[in-house]
């Protein structure tokens, strides 16, 4: 004698995971691209002649150290610092060299200070695309000529 087994209905439960938005915004941390660096040697590392190779190496090391330092802070936190620890911005129309990409005159250029080989403060200049954490570095200011410093 065989018994018929009734199929049981299985009710699948889908778990909904709740995600909480911490702080309201994603903490984007700086990353860097040299894709659009200027070809103008006054504002890239070709600024240093062969006779100043040790100055070039020291400056490159200082730039690297500064980039590494700021990459550990979110853009939000960096924006809350003063221009000496964080950054300042300036419209591209004030920059005295051409970037390696066409930029609108009102594009915000981020300016980050770093130590030069001689103790002065150089500048890293770059821009960010909206909503993107990448700083596209367009050049460096080794001699205070990239824009008016009010001197």
Long-range contacts (C-beta under 8 A, 24 or more apart in sequence): 25-76, 27-74, 27-75, 27-76, 27-77, 28-74, 28-75, 28-76, 28-132, 28-133, 29-71, 29-72, 29-73, 29-74, 29-75, 29-133, 30-67, 30-70, 30-71, 30-73, 30-75, 30-78, 30-133, 30-134, 30-135, 31-71, 31-133, 31-134, 31-135, 32-67, 32-71, 32-126, 32-134, 32-135, 32-137, 33-134, 33-135, 33-136, 33-137, 34-137, 35-100, 35-101, 35-136, 36-99, 36-100, 36-101, 36-136, 36-137, 36-138, 37-100, 37-137, 37-138, 37-139, 38-97, 38-98, 38-99, 38-100, 38-138, 38-139, 39-100, 40-97, 40-98, 40-139, 42-97, 42-142, 42-143, 42-145, 43-97, 43-125, 43-138, 43-139, 43-140, 43-141, 43-142, 43-146, 44-139, 44-140, 45-140, 47-140, 47-142, 47-143, 54-117, 55-117, 55-118, 56-117, 58-117, 59-116, 59-117, 59-122, 59-142, 62-114, 62-115, 62-116, 62-117, 62-122, 63-114, 63-122, 63-124, 63-140, 65-114, 66-112, 66-113, 66-114, 66-115, 66-124, 67-124, 70-112, 75-128, 75-133, 83-111, 83-113, 84-113, 86-112, 87-111, 87-112, 90-147, 92-127, 94-147, 94-148, 95-125, 95-138, 95-146, 95-147, 96-145, 96-146, 96-147, 97-139, 97-146, 99-127, 99-138, 99-139, 100-138, 101-136, 101-138, 103-127, 103-138, 109-138, 110-135, 111-141, 116-142
